Amino acid sequence: MRQGILLYGPPAVGKDTITTALTELDARYVPFTRLKIGTGKTTGYRMGTSEQLADLEARGDVIYRNHRYGNIYVVDRPGLEQAMQGGRMPVVHLGQMAGMEQVSTLFPAHWVRVLLWCSKETTALRSPQRGDTDTAARLAAWDATEADLAAHPQARWELRVDTEMTAPREAARKIDDMVRTTSHRA
């Protein structure tokens, strides 16, 4: 069965850093590059157009979309299919519970769901360190993520990681162990 990892957490929690550590641990882990329609940061995204989004929607290939920071971010079926080719395991970054539910429900695979967390104060420190120029918006997103998580107390997580207490490589090892352990049960 196809496998992937869903990383959920607030801005600056370490999703990119942990994903890099996962790719260094095992070449089968690949960052999933969401389609982004908008402006700003381009690294880690497939930049797209409104027309591309309309085509994906017309074909029923939008698994999940969200609006944040004035942009549209999309998890799409063709992107996930491509990311899983050759036994690769995409690492999908999400900051909304609706996205976690949509991807795990609408795209059949064995998804390992990981909650990454850090304090709002840590997000405030890390955000400018990673080059964000809109830290206030990142802190508002942190608040939204906390409220979203609180509204879903029954959410199922295979692993929870406090990124203030756990180094990225250690977090990657824990996630890798969980993938290997749960893949035998899938």
Contact map, one row per residue, 1 for C-alpha under 8 A:
111000000000000000000000000000000000000000000000000000000000000000000000000000000000000000000000000000000000110000000000000000000000000000000000000000000000000000000000000000000000000001
111100000000000000000000000000000000000000000000000000000000000000000000000000000001001010000000000000000001110000000000000000000000000000000000000000000000000000000000000000000000000000
111110000000000000000000000000000000000000000000000000000000000000000000000000000001000111000000000000000000111100000000000000000000000000000000000000000000000000000000000000000000001000
011111000000000000000000000000000000000000000000000000000000000000000000000000000001000011110000000000000000111100000000000000000000000000000000000000000000000000000000000000000000000000
001111100000000000000000000000000000000000000000000000000000000000000000000000000000000011110000000000000000001111000000000000000000000000000000000000000000000000000000000000000000000000
000111110000000000000000000000000000000000000000000000000000000000000000000000000000000000111100000100000000001111000000000000000000000000000000000000000000000000000000000000000000000000
000011111000001000000000000000000000000000000000000000000000000000000000000000000000000000111100000000000000000011110000000000000000000000000000000000000000000000000000000000000000000000
000001111100000000000000000000000000000000000000000000000000000000000000000000000000000000001111100100000000000011110000000000000000000000000000000000000000000000000000000000000000000000
000000111110101000000000000000000000000000000000000000000000000000000000000000000000000000000110000000000000000000111000000000000000000000000000100000000000000000000000000000000000000000
000000011111100000000000000000000000000000000000000000000000000000000000000000000000000000000010000000000000000000011100001000000000000000001100110000000000000000000000000000000000000000
000000001111110000000000000000000000000000000000000000000000000000000000000000000000000000000010000000000000000000000000001000100000000001101100000000000000000000000000000000000000000000
000000000111111000000000000000000000000000000000000000000000000000000000000000000000000000000000000000000000000000000000001001100000000000000000000000000000000000000000000000000000000000
000000001111111000000000000000000000000000000000000000000000000000000000000000000000000000000000000000000000000000011100001000000000000000000000000000000000000000100000000000000000000000
000000000011111111000000000000000000000000000000000000000000000000000000000000000000000000000000000000000000000000010000000000000000000000000000000000000000000000100001000000000000000000
000000101001111111100000000000000000000000000000000000000000000000000000000000000000000000001000000000000000000000010000000000000000000000000000000000000000000000000000000000000000000000
000000000000011111110000000000000000000000000000000000000000000000000000000000000000000000000000000000000000000000000000000000000000000000000000000000000000000000000000000000000000000000
000000000000011111111000000000000000000000000000000000000000000000000000000000000000000000000000000000000000000000000000000000000000000000000000000000000000000000000001000000000000000000
000000000000011111111100000000000000000000000000000000000000000000000000000000000000000000000000000000000000000000000000000000000000000000000000000000000000000000000001101100000000000000
000000000000001111111110000001100000000000000000000000000000000000000000000000000000000000100000000000000000000000000000000000000000000000000000000000000000000000000000000100000000000000
000000000000000111111111000000100000000000000000000000000000000000000000000000000000000000000000000000000000000000000000000000000000000000000000000000000000000000000000000000000000000000
000000000000000011111111100000000000000000000000000000000000000000000000000000000000000000000000000000000000000000000000000000000000000000000000000000000000000000000001100100000000000000
000000000000000001111111110010000000000000000000000000000000000000000000000000000000000000000000000000000000000000000000000000000000000000000000000000000000000000000000100110010000000000
000000000000000000111111111111100000000000000000000000000000000000000000000000000000000000000000000000000000000000000000000000000000000000000000000000000000000000000000000000000000000000
000000000000000000011111111000000000000000000000000000000000000000000000000000000000000000000000000000000000000000000000000000000000000000000000000000000000000000000000000000000000000000
000000000000000000001111111000000000000000000000000000000000000000000000000000000000000000000000000000000000000000000000000000000000000000000000000000000000000000000000000110000000000000
000000000000000000000111111110000000000000000000000000000000000000000000000000000000000000000000000000000000000000000000000000000000000000000000000000000000000000000000000000000000000000
000000000000000000000011111111000000000000000000000000000000000000000000000000000000000100000000000000000000000000000000000000000000000000000000000000000000000000000000000000000000000000
000000000000000000000010011111000000000000000000000000000000000000000000000000000000001110000000000000000000000000000000000000000000000000000000000000000000000000000000000000000000000000
000000000000000000000110011111100000000000000000000000000000000000000000000000000000000111100000000000000000000000000000000000000000000000000000000000000000000000000000000000000000000000
000000000000000000100010001111110000000000000000000000000000000000000000000000000010000111100000000000000000000000000000000000000000000000000000000000000000000000000000000000000000000000
000000000000000000110010000011111000000000010000000000000000000000000000000000000000000001110000000000000000000000000000000000000000000000000000000000000000000000000000000000000000000000
000000000000000000000000000001111100000000000000000000000000000000000000000000110010000001111000000000000000000000000000000000000000000000000000000000000000000000000000000000000000000000
000000000000000000000000000000111110000000011100000000000000000000000000000000100000000000010000000000000000000000000000000000000000000000000000000000000000000000000000000000000000000000
000000000000000000000000000000011111000000011100000000000000000000000000111100100000000000000000000000000000000000000000000000000000000000000000000000000000000000000000000000000000000000
000000000000000000000000000000001111100000001111000000000000000000000000111100000000000000000000000000000000000000000000000000000000000000000000000000000000000000000000000000000000000000
000000000000000000000000000000000111110000001111000000000000000000000011110000000000000000000000000000000000000000000000000000000000000000000000000000000000000000000000000000000000000000
000000000000000000000000000000000011111000000011110010000000000000000011100000000000000000000000000000000000000000000000000000000000000000000000000000000000000000000000000000000000000000
000000000000000000000000000000000001111100000011100000000000000000000111000000000000000000000000000000000000000000000000000000000000000000000000000000000000000000000000000000000000000000
000000000000000000000000000000000000111111000000000000000000000000000010000000000000000000000000000000000000000000000000000000000000000000000000000000000000000000000000000000000000000000
000000000000000000000000000000000000011111000000000000000000000000000000000000000000000000000000000000000000000000000000000000000000000000000000000000000000000000000000000000000000000000
000000000000000000000000000000000000001111100000000000000000000000000000000000000000000000000000000000000000000000000000000000000000000000000000000000000000000000000000000000000000000000
000000000000000000000000000000000000001111111110000000000000000000000000000000000000000000000000000000000000000000000000000000000000000000000000000000000000000000000000000000000000000000
000000000000000000000000000000000000000011111000000000000000000000000000000000000000000000000000000000000000000000000000000000000000000000000000000000000000000000000000000000000000000000
000000000000000000000000000000101100000001111100000000000000000000000000000000000000000000000000000000000000000000000000000000000000000000000000000000000000000000000000000000000000000000
000000000000000000000000000000001111000001111110000000000000000000000000000000000000000000000000000000000000000000000000000000000000000000000000000000000000000000000000000000000000000000
000000000000000000000000000000001111000001011111000000000000000000000000000000000000000000000000000000000000000000000000000000000000000000000000000000000000000000000000000000000000000000
000000000000000000000000000000000011110001001111100000000000000000000000000000000000000000000000000000000000000000000000000000000000000000000000000000000000000000000000000000000000000000
000000000000000000000000000000000011110000000111110110000000000000000000000000000000000000000000000000000000000000000000000000000000000000000000000000000000000000000000000000000000000000
000000000000000000000000000000000000110000000011111110000000000000000000000000000000000000000000000000000000000000000000000000000000000000000000000000000000000000000000000000000000000000
000000000000000000000000000000000000100000000001111111000000000000000000000000000000000000000000000000000000000000000000000000000000000000000000000000000000000000000000000000000000000000
000000000000000000000000000000000000000000000000111111100000000000000000000000000000000000000000000000000000000000000000000000000000000000000000000000000000000000000000000000000000000000
000000000000000000000000000000000000000000000001111111110000000000000000000000000000000000000000000000000000000000000000000000000000000000000000000000000000000000000000000000000000000000
000000000000000000000000000000000000100000000001111111111000000000000000000000000000000000000000000000000000000000000000000000000000000000000000000000000000000000000000000000000000000000
000000000000000000000000000000000000000000000000011111111100000000000000000000000000000000000000000000000000000000000000000000000000000000000000000000000000000000000000000000000000000000
000000000000000000000000000000000000000000000000001111111110000000000000000000000000000000000000000000000000000000000000000000000000000000000000000000000000000000000000000000000000000000
000000000000000000000000000000000000000000000000000111111111110000000000000100000000000000000000000000000000000000000000000000000000000000000000000000000000000000000000000000000000000000
000000000000000000000000000000000000000000000000000011111111110000000000000000000000000000000000000000000000000000000000000000000000000000000000000000000000000000000000000000000000000000
000000000000000000000000000000000000000000000000000001111111100000000000000000000000000000000000000000000000000000000000000000000000000000000000000000000000000000000000000000000000000000
000000000000000000000000000000000000000000000000000000111111100000000000000000000000000000000000000000000000000000000000000000000000000000000000000000000000000000000000000000000000000000
000000000000000000000000000000000000000000000000000000011111111000000000000000000000000000000000000000000000000000000000000000000000000000000000000000000000000000000000000000000000000000
000000000000000000000000000000000000000000000000000000011111111000000000000111000000000000000000000000000000000000000000000000000000000000000000000000000000000000000000000000000000000000
000000000000000000000000000000000000000000000000000000011001111110000000011110000000000000000000000000000000000000000000000000000000000000000000000000000000000000000000000000000000000000
000000000000000000000000000000000000000000000000000000000001111110000000011110000000000000000000000001100110000000000000000000000000000000000000000000000000000000000000000000000000000000
000000000000000000000000000000000000000000000000000000000000011111000000011100000000000000000000001001100000000000000000000000000000000000000000000000000000000000000000000000000000000000
000000000000000000000000000000000000000000000000000000000000011111100001111000000000000000000000001000000000000000000000000000000000000000000000000000000000000000000000000000000000000000
000000000000000000000000000000000000000000000000000000000000000111110001110000000000000000000000000000000000000000000000000000000000000000000000000000000000000000000000000000000000000000
000000000000000000000000000000000000000000000000000000000000000011111111100000000000000000000000000000000000000000000000000000000000000000000000000000000000000000000000000000000000000000
000000000000000000000000000000000000000000000000000000000000000001111111100000000000000000000000000000000000000000000000000000000000000000000000000000000000000000000000000000000000000000
000000000000000000000000000000000000000000000000000000000000000000111110000000000000000000000000000000000000000000000000000000000000000010000000000000000000000000000000000000000000000000
000000000000000000000000000000000000010000000000000000000000000000111111000000000000000000000000000000000000000000000000000000000000000000000000000000000000000000000000000000000000000000
000000000000000000000000000000000001111000000000000000000000000000111111100000000000000000000000000000000000000000000000000000000000000000000000000000000000000000000000000000000000000000
000000000000000000000000000000000001110000000000000000000000000011110111110000000000000000000000000000000000000000000000000000000000000000000000000000000000000000000000000000000000000000
000000000000000000000000000000000111100000000000000000000000000011110011111000000000000000000000000000000000000000000000000000000000000000000000000000000000000000000000000000000000000000
000000000000000000000000000000000111000000000000000000000000011111000001111100000000000000000000000000000000000000000000000000000000000000000000000000000000000000000000000000000000000000
000000000000000000000000000000000110000000000000000000000000011110000000111110110000000000000000000000100000000000000000000000000000000000000000000000000000000000000000000000000000000000
000000000000000000000000000000000110000000000000000000010000111100000000011111110000000000000000000000000000000000000000000000000000000000000000000000000000000000000000000000000000000000
000000000000000000000000000000000000000000000000000000000000111000000000001111111000000000000000000000000010000000000000000000000000000000000000000000000000000000000000000000000000000000
000000000000000000000000000000000000000000000000000000000000100000000000000111111100000000000000000000000000000000000000000000000000000000000000000000000000000000000000000000000000000000
000000000000000000000000000000011100000000000000000000000000000000000000001111111110000000000000000000000000000000000000000000000000000000000000000000000000000000000000000000000000000000
000000000000000000000000000000010000000000000000000000000000000000000000001111111111000001000000000000000000000000000000000000000000000000000000000000000000000000000000000000000000000000
000000000000000000000000000000000000000000000000000000000000000000000000000011111111100000000000000000000000000000000000000000000000000000000000000000000000000000000000000000000000000000
000000000000000000000000000000000000000000000000000000000000000000000000000001111111100000000000000000000000000000000000000000000000000000000000000000000000000000000000000000000000000000
000000000000000000000000000001010000000000000000000000000000000000000000000000111111100111000000000000000000000000000000000000000000000000000000000000000000000000000000000000000000000000
011100000000000000000000000000000000000000000000000000000000000000000000000000011111111111000000000000000000000000000000000000000000000000000000000000000000000000000000000000000000000000
000000000000000000000000000000000000000000000000000000000000000000000000000000001111111100000000000000000000000000000000000000000000000000000000000000000000000000000000000000000000000000
000000000000000000000000000000000000000000000000000000000000000000000000000000000001111100000000000000000000000000000000000000000000000000000000000000000000000000000000000000000000000000
010000000000000000000000000100000000000000000000000000000000000000000000000000000001111110000000000000000000000000000000000000000000000000000000000000000000000000000000000000000000000000
001000000000000000000000001111000000000000000000000000000000000000000000000000000011111111000000000000000000000000000000000000000000000000000000000000000000000000000000000000000000000000
011110000000000000000000000111000000000000000000000000000000000000000000000000000011001111100000000000000000000000000000000000000000000000000000000000000000000000000000000000000000000000
001110000000000000000000000011110000000000000000000000000000000000000000000000010011000111110000000000000000000000000000000000000000000000000000000000000000000000000000000000000000000000
000111100000000000100000000011110000000000000000000000000000000000000000000000000000000011111000000000000000000000000000000000000000000000000000000000000000000000000000000000000000000000
000111100000000000000000000000111000000000000000000000000000000000000000000000000000000001111100000000000000000000000000000000000000000000000000000000000000000000000000000000000000000000
000001110000001000000000000000010000000000000000000000000000000000000000000000000000000000111110000000000000000000000000000000000000000000000000000000000000000000000000000000000000000000
000001111000000000000000000000000000000000000000000000000000000000000000000000000000000000011111101100000000000000000000000000000000000000000000000000000000000000000000000000000000000000
000000011110000000000000000000000000000000000000000000000000000000000000000000000000000000001111101000000000000000000000000000000000000000000000100000000000000000000000000000000000000000
000000010000000000000000000000000000000000000000000000000000000000000000000000000000000000000111111100000000000000000000000000000000000000000000100100000000000000000000000000000000000000
000000010000000000000000000000000000000000000000000000000000000000000000000000000000000000000111111110000000000000000000000000000000000000000000000110010000000000000000000000000000000000
000000000000000000000000000000000000000000000000000000000000000000000000000000000000000000000001111111000000000000000000000000000000000000000000000000000000000000000000000000000000000000
000000000000000000000000000000000000000000000000000000000000000110000000000000000000000000000111111111100000000000000000000000000000000000000000000000000000000000000000000000000000000000
000001010000000000000000000000000000000000000000000000000000000000000000000000000000000000000101111111110000000000000000000000000000000000000000000000000000000000000000000000000000000000
000000000000000000000000000000000000000000000000000000000000000000000000000000000000000000000000111111111000000000000000000000000000000000000000000000000000000000000000000000000000000000
000000000000000000000000000000000000000000000000000000000000001100000000000000000000000000000000011111111110000000000000000000000000000000000000000000000000000000000000000000000000000000
000000000000000000000000000000000000000000000000000000000000001100000000001000000000000000000000001111111110000000000000000000000000000000000000000000000000000000000000000000000000000000
000000000000000000000000000000000000000000000000000000000000000000000000000000000000000000000000000111111111101000000000000000000000000000000000000000000000000000000000000000000000000000
000000000000000000000000000000000000000000000000000000000000000000000000000000000000000000000000000011111111000000000000000000000000000000000000000000000000000000000000000000000000000000
000000000000000000000000000000000000000000000000000000000000001000000000000000000000000000000000000001111111000000000000000000000000000000000000000000000000000000000000000000000000000000
000000000000000000000000000000000000000000000000000000000000001000000000000010000000000000000000000001111111100000000000000000000000000000000000000000000000000000000000000000000000000000
010000000000000000000000000000000000000000000000000000000000000000000000000000000000000000000000000000011111110000000000000000000000000000000000000000000000000000000000000000000000000000
111100000000000000000000000000000000000000000000000000000000000000000000000000000000000000000000000000010011111000000000000000000000000000000000000000000000000000000000000000000000000000
111100000000000000000000000000000000000000000000000000000000000000000000000000000000000000000000000000000001111100000000000000000000000000000000000000000000000000000000000000000000001001
001111000000000000000000000000000000000000000000000000000000000000000000000000000000000000000000000000010000111110000000000000000000000000000000000000000000000000000000000000000000000000
001111000000000000000000000000000000000000000000000000000000000000000000000000000000000000000000000000000000011111000000000000000000000000000000000000000000110000000000000000000110010000
000011110000000000000000000000000000000000000000000000000000000000000000000000000000000000000000000000000000001111100000000000000000000000000000000000000001111000000000000000000000000000
000011110000000000000000000000000000000000000000000000000000000000000000000000000000000000000000000000000000000111110000000000000000000000000000000000000000111110000000000000100000000000
000000111000000000000000000000000000000000000000000000000000000000000000000000000000000000000000000000000000000011111000000000000000000000000000000000000000101110000000000000000000000000
000000111100111000000000000000000000000000000000000000000000000000000000000000000000000000000000000000000000000001111100000000000000000000000000000000000000000111100000000000000000000000
000000001100100000000000000000000000000000000000000000000000000000000000000000000000000000000000000000000000000000111110000000000000000000000000000000000000000111110000000000000000000000
000000000100100000000000000000000000000000000000000000000000000000000000000000000000000000000000000000000000000000011111011000000000000000000000000000000000000001110000000000000000000000
000000000000000000000000000000000000000000000000000000000000000000000000000000000000000000000000000000000000000000001111111000000000000000000000000000000000000000010000000000000000000000
000000000000000000000000000000000000000000000000000000000000000000000000000000000000000000000000000000000000000000000111111100000000000000100110000000000000000000000000000000000000000000
000000000000000000000000000000000000000000000000000000000000000000000000000000000000000000000000000000000000000000000011111110000000000000000000000000000000000000000000000000000000000000
000000000000000000000000000000000000000000000000000000000000000000000000000000000000000000000000000000000000000000000111111111000000000000000000000000000000000000010000000000000000000000
000000000111100000000000000000000000000000000000000000000000000000000000000000000000000000000000000000000000000000000111111111100000000001100100000000000000000000000000000000000000000000
000000000000000000000000000000000000000000000000000000000000000000000000000000000000000000000000000000000000000000000001111111110000001000100000000000000000000000000000000000000000000000
000000000000000000000000000000000000000000000000000000000000000000000000000000000000000000000000000000000000000000000000111111111000000000000000000000000000000000000000000000000000000000
000000000001000000000000000000000000000000000000000000000000000000000000000000000000000000000000000000000000000000000000011111111100000000000000000000000000000000000000000000000000000000
000000000011000000000000000000000000000000000000000000000000000000000000000000000000000000000000000000000000000000000000001111111111001001000000000000000000000000000000000000000000000000
000000000000000000000000000000000000000000000000000000000000000000000000000000000000000000000000000000000000000000000000000111111111101000000000000000000000000000000000000000000000000000
000000000000000000000000000000000000000000000000000000000000000000000000000000000000000000000000000000000000000000000000000011111111000000000000000000000000000000000000000000000000000000
000000000000000000000000000000000000000000000000000000000000000000000000000000000000000000000000000000000000000000000000000001111111000000000000000000000000000000000000000000000000000000
000000000000000000000000000000000000000000000000000000000000000000000000000000000000000000000000000000000000000000000000000000111111100000000000000000000000000000000000000000000000000000
000000000000000000000000000000000000000000000000000000000000000000000000000000000000000000000000000000000000000000000000000000111111111000000000000000000000000000000000000000000000000000
000000000000000000000000000000000000000000000000000000000000000000000000000000000000000000000000000000000000000000000000000000010011111000000000000000000000000000000000000000000000000000
000000000000000000000000000000000000000000000000000000000000000000000000000000000000000000000000000000000000000000000000000000000001111111000000000000000000000000000000000000000000000000
000000000000000000000000000000000000000000000000000000000000000000000000000000000000000000000000000000000000000000000000000100110001111111100000000000000000000000000000000000000000000000
000000000000000000000000000000000000000000000000000000000000000000000000000000000000000000000000000000000000000000000000000000000000011111110000000000000000000000000000000000000000000000
000000000000000000000000000000000000000000000000000000000000000000001000000000000000000000000000000000000000000000000000000000000000011111111000000000000000000000000000000000000000000000
000000000010000000000000000000000000000000000000000000000000000000000000000000000000000000000000000000000000000000000000001000100000011111111100000000000000000000000000000000000000000000
000000000010000000000000000000000000000000000000000000000000000000000000000000000000000000000000000000000000000000000001001100000000001111111110000000000000000000000000000000000000000000
000000000000000000000000000000000000000000000000000000000000000000000000000000000000000000000000000000000000000000000000000000000000000111111111000000000000000000000000000000000000000000
000000000110000000000000000000000000000000000000000000000000000000000000000000000000000000000000000000000000000000000000000000000000000011111111100000000000000000000000000000000000000000
000000000110000000000000000000000000000000000000000000000000000000000000000000000000000000000000000000000000000000000001001000000000000001111111110000000000000000000000000000000000000000
000000000000000000000000000000000000000000000000000000000000000000000000000000000000000000000000000000000000000000000001000000000000000000111111111000000000000000000000000000000000000000
000000000000000000000000000000000000000000000000000000000000000000000000000000000000000000000000000000000000000000000000000000000000000000011111111100000000000000000000000000000000000000
000000001100000000000000000000000000000000000000000000000000000000000000000000000000000000000011000000000000000000000000000000000000000000001111111110000000000000000000000000000000000000
000000000100000000000000000000000000000000000000000000000000000000000000000000000000000000000000000000000000000000000000000000000000000000000111111111000000000000000000000000000000000000
000000000000000000000000000000000000000000000000000000000000000000000000000000000000000000000000000000000000000000000000000000000000000000000011111111100000000000000000000000000000000000
000000000000000000000000000000000000000000000000000000000000000000000000000000000000000000000001100000000000000000000000000000000000000000000001111111110000000000000000000000000000000000
000000000000000000000000000000000000000000000000000000000000000000000000000000000000000000000000100000000000000000000000000000000000000000000000111111111000000000000000000000000000000000
000000000000000000000000000000000000000000000000000000000000000000000000000000000000000000000000000000000000000000000000000000000000000000000000011111111000000000000000000000000000000000
000000000000000000000000000000000000000000000000000000000000000000000000000000000000000000000000000000000000000000000000000000000000000000000000001111111000000000000000000000000000000000
000000000000000000000000000000000000000000000000000000000000000000000000000000000000000000000000100000000000000000000000000000000000000000000000000111111110000000000000000000000000000000
000000000000000000000000000000000000000000000000000000000000000000000000000000000000000000000000000000000000000000000000000000000000000000000000000011111110000000000000000000000000000000
000000000000000000000000000000000000000000000000000000000000000000000000000000000000000000000000000000000000000000000000000000000000000000000000000000011111000000000000000000000000000000
000000000000000000000000000000000000000000000000000000000000000000000000000000000000000000000000000000000000000000000000000000000000000000000000000000011111100000000000000000000000000000
000000000000000000000000000000000000000000000000000000000000000000000000000000000000000000000000000000000000000010000000000000000000000000000000000000000111110000000000000000000000000000
000000000000000000000000000000000000000000000000000000000000000000000000000000000000000000000000000000000000000111100000000000000000000000000000000000000011111100000000000000000000000000
000000000000000000000000000000000000000000000000000000000000000000000000000000000000000000000000000000000000000111000000000000000000000000000000000000000001111100000000000000000100000000
000000000000000000000000000000000000000000000000000000000000000000000000000000000000000000000000000000000000000011100000000000000000000000000000000000000000111110000000000000100100000000
000000000000000000000000000000000000000000000000000000000000000000000000000000000000000000000000000000000000000001111000000000000000000000000000000000000000111111000000000000000000000000
000000000000000000000000000000000000000000000000000000000000000000000000000000000000000000000000000000000000000001111000000000000000000000000000000000000000001111100100001000000000000000
000000000000000000000000000000000000000000000000000000000000000000000000000000000000000000000000000000000000000000011100000000000000000000000000000000000000000111111100000000000000000000
000000000000110000000000000000000000000000000000000000000000000000000000000000000000000000000000000000000000000000011100000000000000000000000000000000000000000011111111001000000000000000
000000000000000000000000000000000000000000000000000000000000000000000000000000000000000000000000000000000000000000001110010000000000000000000000000000000000000001111110000000000000000000
000000000000000000000000000000000000000000000000000000000000000000000000000000000000000000000000000000000000000000000000000000000000000000000000000000000000000001111110000000000000000000
000000000000000000000000000000000000000000000000000000000000000000000000000000000000000000000000000000000000000000000000000000000000000000000000000000000000000011111111011000000000000000
000000000000000000000000000000000000000000000000000000000000000000000000000000000000000000000000000000000000000000000000000000000000000000000000000000000000000000111111111000000000000000
000000000000010011001000000000000000000000000000000000000000000000000000000000000000000000000000000000000000000000000000000000000000000000000000000000000000000000100111111100000000000000
000000000000000001001100000000000000000000000000000000000000000000000000000000000000000000000000000000000000000000000000000000000000000000000000000000000000000000000011111110000000000000
000000000000000000000000000000000000000000000000000000000000000000000000000000000000000000000000000000000000000000000000000000000000000000000000000000000000000000000111111111000000000000
000000000000000001000000000000000000000000000000000000000000000000000000000000000000000000000000000000000000000000000000000000000000000000000000000000000000000010100111111111100000000000
000000000000000001101100100000000000000000000000000000000000000000000000000000000000000000000000000000000000000000000000000000000000000000000000000000000000000000000001111111110000000000
000000000000000000000100100000000000000000000000000000000000000000000000000000000000000000000000000000000000000000000000000000000000000000000000000000000000000000000000111111111000000000
000000000000000000000000000000000000000000000000000000000000000000000000000000000000000000000000000000000000000000000000000000000000000000000000000000000000000000000000011111111100000000
000000000000000000000000000000000000000000000000000000000000000000000000000000000000000000000000000000000000000001000000000000000000000000000000000000000000001000000000001111111110000000
000000000000000000000100000000000000000000000000000000000000000000000000000000000000000000000000000000000000000000000000000000000000000000000000000000000000000000000000000111111111000000
000000000000000000000000000000000000000000000000000000000000000000000000000000000000000000000000000000000000000000000000000000000000000000000000000000000000000000000000000011111111100000
000000000000000000000000000000000000000000000000000000000000000000000000000000000000000000000000000000000000000100000000000000000000000000000000000000000000011000000000000001111111110000
000000000000000000000000000000000000000000000000000000000000000000000000000000000000000000000000000000000000000100000000000000000000000000000000000000000000000000000000000000111111111000
000000000000000000000000000000000000000000000000000000000000000000000000000000000000000000000000000000000000000000000000000000000000000000000000000000000000000000000000000000011111111100
000000000000000000000000000000000000000000000000000000000000000000000000000000000000000000000000000000000000000000000000000000000000000000000000000000000000000000000000000000001111111110
000000000000000000000000000000000000000000000000000000000000000000000000000000000000000000000000000000000000000100000000000000000000000000000000000000000000000000000000000000000111111111
001000000000000000000000000000000000000000000000000000000000000000000000000000000000000000000000000000000000010000000000000000000000000000000000000000000000000000000000000000000011111111
000000000000000000000000000000000000000000000000000000000000000000000000000000000000000000000000000000000000000000000000000000000000000000000000000000000000000000000000000000000001111111
000000000000000000000000000000000000000000000000000000000000000000000000000000000000000000000000000000000000000000000000000000000000000000000000000000000000000000000000000000000000111111
100000000000000000000000000000000000000000000000000000000000000000000000000000000000000000000000000000000000010000000000000000000000000000000000000000000000000000000000000000000000011111
